[in-house]
Amino acid sequence: MKSLKYFLLMLVACFALSSCSEEDESVNYKPVPSPFSVQVNGTTTVGAAATTITATIAAGTNGWWVDVPTGSWCGFNSAVTSYAIYGSGDKIVTIYVAANKTGETRTQTVTFHPTFKLDPVAITITQGAQ
């Protein structure tokens, strides 16, 4: 009886071990980044009046964030007080540009950062003076 229990225990152990499988190392289990690009819809050179610029982000399944320096005259809401946005996938982003009352032409860089250590895309906005 004792040998039958031992045999059954060994049989169960062998069955349990045989059901475990090793990972197939030929399969890539890491996420693969999608291509990332930014296309400005129109021009990045604008007049002195307040305006908007749109840019199309093509990111597939990637996440991304877009930023301008804090306190800039460009932003991501109509009050030009939001200086960063985050998202994923494809999206059209609106960049709000405040009126230029300085009397001088000015420039600002907006940077689009993709995930997966892909290279960021920077666009420069140039705004004329009144």
Long-range contacts (C-beta under 8 A, 24 or more apart in sequence): 31-61, 31-116, 33-60, 33-62, 33-114, 33-115, 33-116, 33-118, 34-59, 34-60, 34-61, 34-62, 35-60, 36-60, 36-62, 36-64, 36-114, 36-118, 36-121, 37-121, 38-112, 38-121, 38-123, 40-123, 41-92, 44-123, 44-124, 44-125, 44-126, 45-125, 45-126, 45-127, 45-128, 46-97, 46-125, 46-126, 46-127, 46-128, 47-127, 47-128, 48-99, 48-100, 48-101, 48-127, 48-128, 48-129, 48-130, 49-99, 50-96, 50-97, 50-98, 50-99, 51-97, 52-94, 52-95, 52-96, 52-97, 53-94, 53-95, 53-97, 53-125, 54-92, 54-93, 54-94, 54-95, 55-92, 55-93, 55-95, 55-110, 55-112, 55-123, 56-90, 56-91, 56-92, 56-93, 57-87, 57-90, 57-91, 57-92, 57-93, 57-112, 58-90, 59-88, 59-89, 59-90, 59-91, 59-114, 60-89, 60-90, 61-88, 61-89, 62-88, 62-89, 62-114, 62-115, 62-116, 62-118, 63-87, 63-88, 63-114, 63-115, 64-88, 64-112, 64-113, 64-114, 64-115, 65-113, 66-93, 66-110, 66-111, 66-112, 66-113, 67-110, 67-111, 67-113, 68-95, 68-108, 68-109, 68-110, 68-111, 69-108, 72-108, 73-97, 73-98, 73-100, 73-106, 73-108, 73-127, 74-98, 74-108, 74-110, 74-125, 95-125, 97-125, 97-127, 100-127, 100-128, 100-129, 100-130, 101-130, 102-129, 103-129, 103-130, 104-129, 105-129
